[in-house]
Amino acid sequence: MRERKMEKISLLLIRALSEQDGFMTTKEIAAKVGVSTKTVRRYVEKINQSQSLYGCVIQGKKGSGLFLQIINHELFQRSLENTPQEDFVTQIIEYFVQEDEYIKSELLCERLFISQSKLSQELKKLRRILSHYNLSIQTKPYYGMKLCGSEFDLRRFMASNYLQKTHLKQLHQLPSSEGTPSQLHRQIQAIILAEFSQKAYPISEAIVTNLVNHLAIAVMRMQSGRYLDRNLPIGGRTNAEQSLLGKRIVKRIEEECSVLFTECERNYVLGQIVGKRVIPKNEKNVVSEEVSDLVRQVLKKIKNRRQIDFSQDLDLQTMLMLHFVPLIDRIELGIELKNPLLDDVKVHCNVGYDLAIIAGQVIVAHFNKRISDHELSYLAMHFDVALNKKSSQTQRKYILVVNDLGRAANAFLKEKFEFYFRNYIKEVTVCNQYEFVQFLKEQDFDFIFSSIDLPYEGTIPVMSFDYFMRPEMIKKIADALSTVFTVEKLLTFFKEPLFICDQDFETKEEVLHFLCHCINEQYQMPNNFEALVFEREAFFGTDFLPMVAFPHPNVLIGSETVIAVAHLKKPIFWYKQSVRLVFLLVIAEQDHLKAKSLNDHLIKICTSSEKVNELIATNDFITFIHHLKE
């Protein structure tokens, strides 16, 4: 045990130094690793004595601190790969959930091999997560700490976080033996599938998994003597079929899992069934006027905030209405439906997720209750489909063709462009070089094609083309038009005065306040600009990629699209993970069609850990911009 602990601390210390550009003081390392400064000095000596093991040595400079010197890159890389990625928050949760009495901080530190300062850091993260579930950590002098809140809220939290990270792993890894979570899950899953098959209930794998998780938690809590003390407000939300289904499931779980359900617990099971909209295939979904009105409000707010009009998209409206029916039940019952694709949705449907947040704001205002990021991700998927459909209809439509061979040639080119590229364009305008500047003043264009050299240095993409439109040229133009957004245009949104390096921030709030201040000094922003950034961040964090955050106001504002960058001196905890790079995106109204492509490109770049490491490694603006190119 002692050897394992020593090895872990050594590797964590090496990783801490590897993530730092330049020097770190002994005190900074101690705080990050979670040990004392004395321990840091002792382990530095140990690492330096084991160069052949770690592939590095730690050097010191008086007045500056310590820095890492790599002597064998292969060994060093292997050391980094073997560094334990400790999730202390999850481990702390396990202790709190399993213990009803107070737990002393000294005991937690001893069990987790961390210092008091490290424990304080992790508890701060945990408190932030717990606040979304009406839970808190109560501290009592001389007694310790314990998790406080209702049993119902605790189960919601377990289903969303704790269970996902512990018991689900056991479900796949442990053998089926009596009393293990794995066996319990399998028992309940078999019951659910058997009962649902009797009446041919249409049910997805995600819903089955969600039901099993919630019911498994309920059984485990009841087996340890922890029962619900209040009923869910089911009245009027269920029918005879759902009630009968709930009774059959409860009866079988009682028989097979040796547990006795109270009235509150039976009601809880029924609530889970209602919240998933479990109805027989022959029963129709009824959409109320409340739901129709809610969808109308959502689409109106999206149009006002993001200039995206879905009023003619009947497919989207229908899907939202059908989705809102069970969603309202879940919100009012306090039940959550987990989306196993949550993280993927945040990354790949980022603009759709932003629209879902706008929808979420309408829903929260209507019901005065929070909505989970899992629920938002389901809405985001609907919006992403609609956005992709709209994108194919609206982007890259207005093009300008420049040619100097006379009117007949211009008419010929106009006809050719309209014929070959009809799927990409809305309107083709043809002019000569003398008319070019005037046309640019009078109309906005998405792309310029020219058969002559143009003295143009603006931001509109320009491409030379062959007048005779040979097959290879046609393909080249089609490829250009199918590219919705150019990297060159993206890079114009970055400004060197808004590239902030080596600032020492402690919290995300400090970072956001500083970046907003910098933008306000350079550009004219509305008075509520900073408030809008914090409003979006407060809903759910924008750190959906490792080491990177993408904060932004969820409204099109300002006269010019700009991106401010904070290149942090040290990682800071954001919402769910540590962050070193912060991109604050402010999109102007005139660029609303480019928003999705802009987001997609940045996220594509930052999805690569290699690219992120390159960006973190440089403090030079020009080099940073170069790395943003693919």
N, C-alpha and C positions, 0 to 999 in steps of 0.2 A: 504493500500500500504506500509506504513511504517513498519507495523508488518511483512509483507511478506519479505521485504528487510532485516529486522533484523534476521529473522529466516534463510534466505538464507545464510547470512554472517556467522552466527554461525555454520551452517552445513558445509560450505566450509572450515572454519577454523579447525574444527574437522577432516575432511577428509585430509587436508594438513598435520596435525600432525600424523595421522594414517598411512600415506604413507612414513613416515620418520623413519628410524632406529635410535633411540637415540634422541638427542636434536636438536631443531631448535631455532635460534634467532628470536626475535620479528621482526627484519628487514627482515629476510628470509620469515617468514610467511606473512608479509605485502605484499611483492613482489609477492608471489604465489597467495594469495587471491585477491589482487588488491585493498587494502585499505591502510590507513596510519598506522604507528606504534602506534599512539595514539588510533586509532580505535581497533587495535588488543588487546591492554591492556584492553580496555573497554569491549570487547566481551569475553575475558578470564574470567573476573569477572562475567559477565552475565551467562556464561556456568557453572561456578563453583557454582553459586547460584541455578542452575537448574539441579542438579545431577539426580533427579528422572525423568527428561525429556530426557536426553541424555545418561545416563548410564556411564558417565565418568567425570573425573576432570582433569584439566590442572595444573601440578606442575611446579615450576620454581627452577632453581639452579643458583646461582650467578656465573657469568663468563662462564656458559655453555649455558643457554637458557631455553626453555620450553620443556616439554615432556608430553605425554598423559598417564594417568592411568585409566584403565578400571575397573569399580566397579560393573557393571551389563552387562554381555556379550550379553544377549538377547536384552536389550534396546539399547546398543551401536550398535549392528548389524542393528537394525531397523533404527537408526539414519543415518548410512552409506547408507542404501537402499533409504532413503528419500532425500539424498543429491542431489541437482539439478546438472545435468550434462550440464553445460552451454556451448553452442557452440557460443562463442562471434564472431568468424569469420563470421559465417553465418548471425548473426544479423547485423554486420557492413556492410556486402555485401548488405543486404536489403536497408539500408539507402543510400548507394552509388548508387545503381542501380536506385532507385526511384527519386534521386535528381540530377539535372543537374548543380546546383550551388555549390559553396564551402560550406563545412560543418565544423564548428569549433569543435576542439577536446573537448572543454569543454562541448558542447552540447551532443556529443556522450557519454562522461563519465557520464553525468547526466541521459541520457536515458537508459544506460546499467547498471547503479549502479556500476561502476568500477572506479579505480584511473587512473591518467595519465600514471603511470608506467605500469599498467596492459594493458591499451590501446596500449601503445607502443609495448608490447610483442605480442599482438594479430595482430597488423598491420604488424609486422615483418613476422608472419606466412602467412598473407594474401598476402603480396608482393611476397613471394616465390611462392605461388600458381598462382598469376596473371601473373608472368613472363613467364609461359608456354603458355599463350594466347596473348602475345604481348600487355598486359595491364599493367598499372602502376597507382600508387596513386601520384598525383601531390600536393605538399604543397606550399602554397603561404602565406607569412607573413601577419598577421592581417586579412586574409580572411578565412583560413582554408585549407581543403583538398577536392579533388574530384577525381573520377575515370576517367582516360584518356585512350583513345584508339579508334579504329574504331568501328562502330556499328556492323559490321560483327563479329569481334573478341569478342565483348561484348556478342553477342548472343551465340557464341560457348561456352563461359564461363558460361553463364546462364544455358544452356542445360546440361552442365557437372556437375555443382556444385549447383548453386543457385536454379534453378527450382527443381532439384532432392530433395532438402531438405525442400522446402517450398510449392510450388504449387502442387507437387504430393501428399503431405500429405493432402492438402485441397481437392484434387480430390476425396479422399476416405472418408473424414470426414465431409465436408460441405454439406448442402442441396443444391439442384439444384435451385438456384435463379438467376434471370437475372443479368448479369454482373460479377458474381463470376468466378474465374479461373476454378472451378469445372464444371460449366455450359459450359464454353468456350471449355474445353477439350472434354466434351461429344458431343458438336456440331461438332467439327472438326473430332473426331473419327467416328461419324456416317457418315459424308461426305466421309472420306477416305474409310471406309468399303464398302459403297454403290458404289462408283466409281470403286474400285478395283474388285468388284464382277462382274461387267458388262463384262469384258473381261477375266475373270478367271485368274487374275494375281496370281501366287504363292507367298504368302507373309506370313511371320511368325509374331507371336505376338510381338516379340522384335522389328521388323521393323515397325509395326504399331505404337507401343508405341513411338519409336524414331521419326517417322514422325509427330505424333500428338504433341509431345513436342516441336519440332522445329517450327512447324506452329503456335502453340498456343503462343509461345514467339513472333514470328513475328507479329501476330495480336495484342497482348497486347502492343508491342512497337509502332506499327503504330497507334493504338487508342490513345496513349499518345503523338503522333506527332513525333516519332523517326523513321526515315526511313533510309534504306540503300542508300549510295551515290555512289556505284560502282557495276558493273555487274560481275557476275561469268563468268569465261572463259569456257562457255558451248560448244562453236563451235566445231563441229565434234564429240561430245560425245553423242548426242541424235539422236533419230529417230522420225518418224512421229507419231507413237503410243504413245511414251512418251510425246511428245509435246502436243498432243490432250488431254491426261490424265491430264497434268499439267493445261491446259486451263480450263478444266471442273471443277477441284478442286478449282481453283482461283475464277471462276465465282460463284460457290455455296457459298464459304466462304464470298465473297463480299455481296451476297444477304442475307445470314443468320446471318452474324456477323456485318453488317453495317460498313464496312471498304473498302477503295479504294486502290487497289494495283497499285504501279508505275511499270514501265518497269523493274527496278532493283529488285523489290519485286517479280514480276512474274518469273523472271529469277532465283531468289533464290529458289522458290518452285520447279522449274524444276530441279535445281541442287540437291535438296534433293532427288528427284525421281531417277535421274541418279546415285547418290551416293549409293543408296540402291540396285542398279541393278534390278530395277523393269521392267521386260520384260514378255510378254505373254508366256504361257507354250510351244507354238509351235515354239518359236524363240530360236535358238541355241546360247550358249555362245561361242564366238570366242576367242581363245587364241593366242595372237600375239607372234612373236619371242622375243619381248622385255620381255614379261612375262616369257616365257620359260627360257630365259637367266638369268633373275632375280632369278628364283627358283634354277637354277644350281649354281649360286653364293652363295645363302643362304646355300645350302646343303654342298658346298665346305668349307665355312667358319666354319660351325658347326663341320665338320670333323676335321679341323685344330685346332680348339679351344677346343673341348670337346671330341675328339676321338670317335665320334658317326657317323657311316657310314649309311646314308639312301639312298645310290645310287641304291640299289636294291628294295627299297620300292616304287613300282609304285603307290600304293594306296595313299600314302602320297603326292607324286609328283603331282598326278592328283588333289587332294583336294587343294593343295597349289596354283596350276595354276588357278583353278576355283575361288578361294578366291581372288587371286591377281588382277583379272580383275576389279571388282568393287572397290577394295582397292586403286588401282592406281587412279581411278576417284576421290575417296574421298580425297586422299592426294592432288592431283593437284587442286581440287576445295575448299580445306579447310573445308571439311565436315566431321563430326565425326559420327560414328555409336556406340551408347552406348551398352555395354554388361551388362545386369542386373545381370549376374553371376560373375562380375569382382572380387569381394572380395573372393568368393569361389574359383575361378580359381587360384588366387595368393597363396592361402593356400594349396589347394589340388593338384594343377598341377604345383608345384613350379619349378621343373626341366624343364618341358615343357615351363614355362614362361621365364626361363633363355635362352632357345633356341630361343624363340620368340624375346627376346631382341637382340640376335645375328642377327636374321633375320631383326629386326628393324634397326640395325646399317647399314646393307647393303642397305636397302630401303632409309634411311636418306642420305647416301652417294650418292645414285643414283639420288634422287630428290631434295636434299638440303632443305628438309622440315621436320619438326617434325612429329612424329607419336605418337598418344595417347596411354595411357595404356589400354584403352578399345579395341583399334584395336589389340594391342599386345596380349590381353587375348584371342581373337578369334583364333589367330595363335597358342597360347599356347595349346588350346584344341586339335587342329590337331596334334601337336607334342606329346602331352600326350598319345593320342591313339596309335601313332606309337611307342612311348617308351614302353608302356605296351606290345605291340605285340613283340617288340624286346627283352624285358626282359624275356618273357617266352621262348624265343629261345636261350638266351645266358647265363643266370645266373645259378649258382650252377651246373656247368658241370663237373668239374674235381674233382674226389674224390679218396682218398687213403684208402685202407682197410688193416689193420694190423692183421695178424693171425699167429699162430705158430704150426699149426697142419699138416704141410707138403704140398707138391705140389698138391695132389689130392684134399685136402680140399680147397686150394687156388683157384683151377680151379672151384670147386663147388660154392664158394662164388662169384667169378667173374660173373658166369652165373646167379646166383640168383639176384645180384644187378642190372645187366643189364636187367633182365626180369621185376622185380618188380618196379624199379625206372627209367625206360627208358624215362619217361617224364621230369625227373629232371637232368639227367646226360649226359655228352658228352663222358666221358671216365672214366673207372674204372681201377685203378692200385692196385694190391694186392702184399704185401710183408710180410716178417717176421720181428721180432723186431731188428735183426742185420742189415738188409738192410734199416731200417726206416730212419736213419739220412742221409744216402747217397741219398735216393730218394727225401728227402726234399731239398737237395742242388741242385739237377738236374732239378727239376720240381716244378711249382707253383700249389698248390692244394687249392680248396675252402672249403673242408671238410675232416676230418679224422674220420674213424670208426675203432674201435679196439675191439677185443675180449679179449685182455690182458691189464694189467696196463702198461701205457706208461710214462716214465720220460720226459714229454714234457711240456714246459711252454711258448710256442710261442703264436701267436695271431690267428692261424687257429683254428676254432671250432673243438673240439674233442668230440666224443660220443661213449660210450661203447655199445656193442651190443651182443646179444645171437647168437652163431654160428648156432643154429637150425632154426632161422628165423621164430618163431611162429607168428601168425596173429597180436597179440598185439605189437610185436617187429617191424613187417613190417609197421604198422601204425605209430609207434613212429619215425621210420627212415624217412618215407614219410613226416611227420609233420616237422621234422628237416630240410629236404631238401627244403621244400616249404617256409621256413623262409629264405628270401633272405639275411638278415643282422642280426647279433646278437648284443644285447645291450653291451655285453662284449667287442666286437670289437670296437664299437662306443666309449666306455669310454677310450680306449687306446689313442684316438686322443686328449684327454684333458690332458694338462700338468700343474702342479701346478705353475710353474714360469709364465705361461700365464693366470693365474687367477687373475685379477686385481680388487681390492676392494677399496672402500672409496676414490677414486680419484674424485676431484672436477672439473668437466668439464662444460663448458658453451655452447658448440656447438657440433654438430655431427662431424664436421671437426676435432675438437680437439681430440675426441674419436678415430676416425679412424687413425689419424696421430700417436697417442700414441700406439695403438694396432699394427699397422704396424711396428713401431719402435721396439717394444718388440719382435715380431716375427723375424725381421731381426737380432736381437742380438742373438737369439737362433738357427736360421736355415739359411741355405744359400738360399737366394731368388734372383731372377733376379732384375736388377736395376730398372725396370719399375713396380715392384710389387705394390707399393703404388698407382702409377698412374692408374693401372688396377682396383684396389679397388674403387677409386674415379670415374673412368669411368663408372663402373657398377652402382654405386650409383647415379650418375648424370642423368642416363637415367630415372629411376624411383626408388623412395625410397624402402627400404627393410623392412619397419615397417608395414607389413600387418597383424600383430597380436598385440593386446593391450599390451603395456608396453615392447615389445620385438622387436629387429631388428636383421636381419640376413645378414649383409654385406658380400661380397665375390668378388674376381675377377672372371669374367666370362670366365676364361681360366684355364686349368689345369697346375699348375706350382709347382715348388719345388720338392725336392726329397722325402718328407714325408708329409702325410696328417696331419694337425694340426688344432685345434680349440682354438682360444684365446677368453677369456671372460672378458668383462668389467661389473662389478657389480657397477652401478653408485650410488654415494652418494645421488644425487637428480635427479628427472626426467628432461630430456632435450627434447625439441621439435625436432623431426627427420624430417620427410617429411610431414606426415599428422597427426601425433599424438605424445604424450609424451612417452618416453622410459626409462626404468630402467635397462634392461638387453640387452647386445650386444654380439652376437655370431659372431665372424669373422671366417668364414670357408675358409680354403685354402686346396684344394683337389689336390693331386699329380696325375700325369698321370697314374701311375700303379693302382690307386684306382678308375678309371673312372666308372667302372661297379657298384661300391658301392655308387656312389654319390646320386642317387635317394633315395635309402634306408636310407642313412644317413640323408638326408634332411627330409624325411618322418617321421622318428622317432623323431627328434628334434621338428618338427612342431606339431606332435601328442601330445608330452609332453606339449608344450607351448600353445596349444589350450585350455588346462584346466586352468582356472583362479586360481583354487585351487593350482595346481602345480606351476604356476608362482609366486603366493604369497609365497609358500614354498621356492622357489629359491631366491626370493628377501629377505626373512627373514634371510637367513644365509650368513655369511661371511667366513665360514669354507669350504675349498676345498673338503674334504672327504664327509662332509654332503651334499654339493652341488651335487657332483657326485652321491651320494646315491639317491637324489631326482630325478635325471635324469632317474633312472630305473623306469619302470612302476610298 
